[in-house]
Every structure is written in structure tokens, then in C-alpha cells.
Amino acid sequence: MALARLQILVALSLVPFFLFPVALGYRANDVRSWCRKTPNPQPCEYFLSHDPKNTPIKDESQFFKISMHLALERAARAESNTHSLGPKCRNGREKAAWSDCVNLYELTILRLNRTVDSGTNLNKDDAQTWLSTALTNLETCRTGFMELGVPDYLLPMMSNNVSQLISNTLALNKEPYKEPTYKDGFPTWVKPGDRKLLQSSSPASTANIIVAQDGSGNYKTIKDAISAASKRSGSGRYVIYVKAGTYKENVEIGSKLKNIMMVGDGIGKTIITGSKSVGGGSTTFNSATV
């Protein structure tokens, strides 16, 4: 008899779990209250209410971190979706715009990761810069399709709420613009060693690699010098001195290649030029010479 009663009590204690499903997402009142403080409350409320966490949002700092992780998660999903759309490109112009977007989403996620990484000694100025860059990347992606006249097919498939979610984090960061400060004609964030190098009348003496069209340097093209720099050991400042001349190249320094400095012989002496254009089938983003 005692065993039967115990079984009945256990069964009754389990009833609420089956009749009333466990609530998913942050608390509804918290979500509504905090999201209404952002410029785009609807995607904020939708995604947070479907988040598996179910904890109170205590303060603005915590809400900023939650919003950052949400933007990063949605950006990662958007990047995956963008990658998958490559085979759907119908022509070279769509392919060019799509390729830019793949690159730009990778850069966006890199910036968002730096913002949420607790090991980066984040300050609000840096966060504002990285978040603004991430938002600009997504607008540049969209602009590429518009420039090349192919916005009707692939671009709608890439539609998402990532830009709105990043805009929310920018609004929460609340860092007003500050006029830059200078020392000896250079911004104060330029390190003394770099300032000295830029002021040097003989950059060749401190260069790691010299580029010269006449063969008097290590390489004749800047692209070859960048390729060599990517194979270097260490992560310290790496200086590429480009001698006077006109270099007809489109030079790309990837996001993984850090602390690269290029110095030349001055305005009108060391010139890098290219011929890519929207008219020729390239986006503005991809037409930059460096």
C-alpha cells in the first residue's frame, strides 16, 4: 500500500512538467523593456524571446553583451547562407558581388568576435570602431549588387536582420565622437617607433623588404613583397619600402596579415594604380588599388 501511494505521489509531481512546457527565452518583461531602448526592437524581441536562456537581464552592460552575442550568432548564420548561394549566381556580375559579400561577412564576424572577446581589453572607442566597420561591411555588400545592376535575384535571398542587430549594439555602446589628438603632426595613437619611421629620410635602412621596379630591391612587385611578408615568422611590425615608380597593381593585404607598414618615396613619386571599375565588372569595394 505504501509503495502504491509513493508511485501516485511521484506521478502527480511530474504532471506540471507535461501540462505546462518549460518557457524558453529570456523573461518576456525583460526582453520587451530592454529591446524598446534600441532603434530596432522587433528583431531584438523576436530572437531573444526564442533564446534557450531563461534568466533576468540585470543591467545595461549585460544587455549589451547579450545583444553582441546575438548579432554575432545571426551574422555567422548569414555568412553560412551567403556561402551556400554561390552556385546560384547566374552571371559574372552576380558572382563578383557575391564574392565581395563572402569576404565582407568574414570581416564582419572578425570584428564582432574582437568586440565580444574578453581578452582584447575592450574599450568603448574600439567597440564603436569595430561595430561601425561591421555595419559598413554589410552595407558595402548590398551596394555591390546595386552598382552592378543585379539586385533582383540573389540579394533578396541574403536578406536578414544582422544590420539591425548591429545597429542596436552601436546604440547601446553610446560612445560620442571625439576629436582626434595629435603630437608632432601625427595622431597620438601612432607609436613613437612608427612616428620615427615615417619621419625618416631613409626608410630603406629600417625596411624588412625593398620593392624596386629596376631590380635593385628584393622584389619588383608589391604583390610579391606581400606574399613574402605572409610567410614571415613572428607578428612584429614588418616594413615594406616601395621605391619611386608607378606600380600597376591591385594590392590586397588579407585580414590575417597584421602589422604590415608600407612606405614610399613620397607623393607623386611612389604611385600604385589600377584599372578595375564598376564599368569593367568590378564593384567599388574590389576596385581599390590597396
matplotlib code that plots the C-alpha trace (Angstrom):
import matplotlib.pyplot as plt

x = [0.0, 2.8, 4.5, 1.4, 0.9, 4.5, 4.0, 0.9, 2.8, 5.6, 3.2, 1.4, 4.6, 5.5, 2.2, 3.1, 6.1, 3.9, 0.9, 3.0, 6.0, 9.2, 9.5, 12.2, 14.0, 14.8, 11.9, 9.3, 9.0, 12.8, 13.0, 10.3, 11.6, 15.2, 14.6, 12.4, 15.5, 17.1, 16.4, 15.2, 13.1, 11.3, 14.2, 15.7, 12.4, 11.9, 15.4, 15.8, 12.4, 13.5, 16.8, 17.2, 18.4, 15.8, 17.5, 16.8, 18.6, 20.2, 21.7, 22.7, 26.2, 24.7, 22.2, 24.9, 26.9, 23.7, 23.0, 26.6, 26.4, 23.0, 24.4, 27.4, 25.3, 23.0, 26.0, 27.5, 24.3, 24.1, 27.6, 26.8, 23.8, 25.8, 28.4, 25.7, 24.3, 27.5, 26.2, 23.0, 24.9, 23.6, 26.4, 29.8, 28.4, 26.3, 29.4, 31.5, 29.0, 28.5, 32.3, 32.6, 29.8, 31.5, 34.7, 32.8, 30.8, 34.1, 35.5, 32.2, 32.5, 36.1, 35.2, 32.3, 34.5, 37.0, 34.2, 32.9, 36.3, 37.0, 40.8, 41.0, 40.9, 37.9, 37.1, 34.1, 36.1, 37.4, 33.9, 32.4, 35.1, 34.7, 30.9, 30.8, 33.1, 31.0, 27.8, 29.6, 30.7, 27.1, 26.1, 29.0, 27.9, 24.4, 25.9, 27.9, 24.7, 23.2, 26.3, 26.5, 22.8, 21.9, 19.9, 16.8, 17.7, 20.5, 20.3, 16.7, 17.9, 20.6, 18.0, 18.5, 18.3, 22.1, 22.4, 19.6, 21.0, 24.5, 22.8, 21.2, 24.7, 26.0, 23.2, 23.8, 27.5, 26.7, 30.2, 30.1, 32.5, 35.8, 38.1, 41.5, 44.5, 47.9, 51.5, 54.2, 51.7, 50.7, 47.7, 48.6, 47.8, 50.8, 53.6, 56.9, 58.8, 56.3, 56.4, 60.1, 60.0, 57.5, 59.7, 62.9, 64.6, 66.0, 63.2, 65.3, 67.6, 64.8, 62.8, 62.4, 61.8, 62.5, 60.4, 62.0, 61.0, 64.6, 65.5, 67.6, 65.4, 64.2, 61.2, 59.9, 56.2, 54.3, 52.3, 55.4, 56.5, 53.2, 53.4, 56.8, 55.6, 52.8, 55.5, 57.4, 57.8, 56.6, 54.0, 56.0, 56.0, 57.0, 58.1, 57.9, 59.8, 58.5, 60.9, 59.8, 57.9, 54.4, 53.2, 50.1, 48.7, 45.7, 47.3, 45.3, 46.6, 44.4, 42.9, 45.2, 48.3, 49.0, 51.4, 52.4, 53.6, 54.3, 56.4, 57.4, 59.4, 56.6, 53.6, 53.9, 57.0, 55.7, 52.4, 50.1, 47.4, 44.9, 42.2, 39.3, 36.0, 32.2, 32.0, 34.5, 32.5, 34.1, 32.5, 33.8, 35.0, 37.0, 38.5, 40.7, 44.4, 45.4]
y = [0.0, 2.4, 1.7, 2.4, 5.8, 6.7, 5.9, 8.1, 11.0, 10.7, 10.6, 13.7, 15.6, 15.0, 16.3, 20.0, 19.3, 17.7, 20.0, 23.2, 23.3, 24.9, 28.6, 29.3, 32.6, 35.5, 36.7, 38.4, 41.5, 42.0, 41.4, 43.9, 46.5, 46.4, 45.9, 49.0, 51.0, 50.0, 51.5, 48.1, 46.5, 43.9, 41.6, 42.1, 40.9, 38.1, 36.5, 37.0, 35.5, 32.4, 32.1, 29.0, 31.0, 31.9, 34.4, 38.0, 40.8, 42.7, 45.9, 47.7, 46.2, 42.7, 43.6, 45.0, 41.7, 39.7, 41.9, 41.4, 37.7, 37.7, 39.8, 37.5, 34.4, 35.8, 37.1, 33.6, 32.1, 34.8, 34.1, 30.4, 31.2, 33.6, 30.9, 28.4, 30.9, 30.8, 28.1, 30.2, 33.1, 33.4, 35.6, 37.2, 40.3, 38.4, 36.3, 39.4, 40.9, 37.6, 37.1, 40.5, 39.6, 36.4, 38.4, 41.1, 38.7, 37.1, 40.6, 41.4, 38.3, 39.0, 42.5, 41.1, 38.4, 41.0, 43.0, 40.1, 38.7, 39.5, 39.1, 42.2, 44.8, 46.3, 50.0, 51.8, 53.7, 50.4, 48.8, 51.8, 51.5, 47.7, 47.8, 50.7, 48.8, 45.6, 47.6, 49.3, 45.9, 44.7, 47.9, 47.6, 44.0, 45.3, 48.2, 45.8, 44.2, 47.7, 49.0, 46.1, 46.2, 42.8, 43.4, 41.4, 37.7, 36.8, 39.8, 39.0, 35.5, 37.2, 39.2, 39.1, 41.2, 41.4, 45.1, 45.9, 43.9, 45.5, 48.9, 48.1, 47.3, 50.6, 52.5, 50.7, 51.4, 55.2, 56.5, 60.1, 61.2, 62.6, 64.8, 63.1, 64.4, 64.9, 65.1, 66.3, 66.2, 62.6, 61.1, 60.2, 56.5, 56.3, 54.7, 56.6, 54.0, 54.2, 58.0, 58.0, 55.6, 57.9, 60.9, 59.1, 60.4, 57.0, 54.3, 51.7, 51.5, 50.1, 48.1, 44.4, 44.2, 46.6, 46.8, 48.3, 48.1, 48.3, 45.1, 46.9, 45.7, 42.3, 42.2, 44.0, 44.0, 44.8, 41.7, 39.6, 41.5, 41.0, 37.3, 37.1, 39.0, 36.4, 33.8, 35.6, 34.4, 36.5, 39.2, 42.4, 45.4, 44.5, 47.3, 47.2, 50.1, 50.7, 52.8, 55.5, 54.3, 53.6, 50.2, 49.0, 46.6, 45.9, 45.0, 43.1, 42.7, 40.0, 40.3, 37.6, 39.6, 42.0, 44.8, 45.5, 49.0, 50.2, 53.4, 55.0, 57.9, 60.5, 61.9, 61.8, 59.5, 56.1, 55.5, 52.5, 52.5, 50.0, 49.9, 48.0, 49.7, 49.2, 49.7, 46.9, 44.5, 45.1, 46.5, 49.7, 47.6, 45.4, 48.2, 49.7, 49.6, 48.8]
z = [0.0, 0.9, -2.4, -4.3, -2.6, -3.3, -7.0, -7.1, -5.5, -7.9, -10.9, -9.6, -9.1, -12.8, -14.1, -14.3, -16.5, -19.1, -18.9, -18.8, -21.1, -19.8, -21.0, -23.5, -23.9, -21.6, -19.5, -21.6, -19.5, -19.5, -23.3, -24.0, -21.6, -22.8, -26.5, -26.6, -25.8, -29.1, -32.6, -33.9, -31.1, -33.3, -34.2, -30.8, -29.1, -31.6, -31.3, -27.5, -26.8, -28.7, -27.0, -24.8, -21.8, -19.2, -16.9, -15.8, -17.6, -14.8, -16.3, -19.5, -19.5, -19.5, -22.2, -24.4, -24.1, -24.8, -27.9, -29.1, -28.9, -30.7, -33.5, -33.8, -33.9, -36.6, -38.6, -38.5, -39.9, -42.5, -43.6, -44.0, -46.0, -48.2, -48.9, -50.0, -52.6, -54.8, -57.2, -57.8, -59.4, -63.0, -64.4, -63.8, -62.2, -59.7, -59.0, -58.4, -56.0, -54.2, -53.8, -52.2, -49.7, -48.7, -47.9, -46.2, -44.0, -42.9, -42.0, -40.1, -38.0, -37.3, -36.0, -33.9, -32.4, -31.4, -29.7, -27.6, -26.8, -23.2, -23.8, -26.1, -23.3, -25.0, -24.5, -25.9, -28.6, -30.0, -29.8, -31.7, -34.4, -34.9, -34.8, -37.3, -39.5, -39.3, -40.2, -43.1, -44.4, -44.7, -46.5, -48.9, -49.6, -50.6, -52.6, -54.8, -56.2, -56.8, -58.6, -60.9, -61.7, -60.3, -57.2, -58.2, -57.8, -55.3, -53.0, -51.6, -50.7, -48.5, -46.6, -42.8, -39.6, -39.0, -39.8, -37.5, -34.7, -35.1, -35.2, -31.8, -30.3, -31.6, -30.0, -26.7, -26.8, -26.6, -27.3, -28.7, -31.4, -30.1, -32.0, -32.5, -30.7, -32.4, -31.4, -33.8, -36.6, -36.0, -34.2, -30.6, -31.3, -33.6, -31.6, -31.2, -33.3, -36.2, -36.0, -36.2, -39.2, -41.0, -40.4, -41.6, -44.7, -45.3, -45.0, -46.7, -43.6, -41.5, -44.1, -44.0, -47.7, -50.6, -53.8, -56.8, -60.5, -61.7, -59.7, -57.1, -54.3, -53.1, -55.3, -58.4, -57.5, -54.3, -54.6, -54.3, -51.3, -49.6, -50.4, -48.8, -45.7, -45.2, -44.7, -42.1, -38.5, -35.6, -35.6, -35.0, -37.3, -40.8, -43.1, -46.9, -48.6, -52.1, -54.2, -56.6, -59.6, -61.0, -59.9, -61.9, -59.3, -57.1, -53.8, -51.2, -47.6, -46.0, -42.5, -41.2, -42.2, -39.4, -38.6, -42.2, -43.0, -46.5, -47.0, -50.3, -51.6, -51.3, -53.1, -56.8, -56.6, -55.4, -57.2, -57.0, -59.7, -61.1, -63.8, -62.1, -62.2, -62.0, -65.7, -66.2, -64.0, -60.6, -57.5, -56.0, -53.0, -55.2, -57.4, -54.7, -55.6, -52.0]

ax = plt.figure().add_subplot(projection="3d")
ax.plot(x, y, z, "-o")
ax.set_aspect("equal")
plt.show()
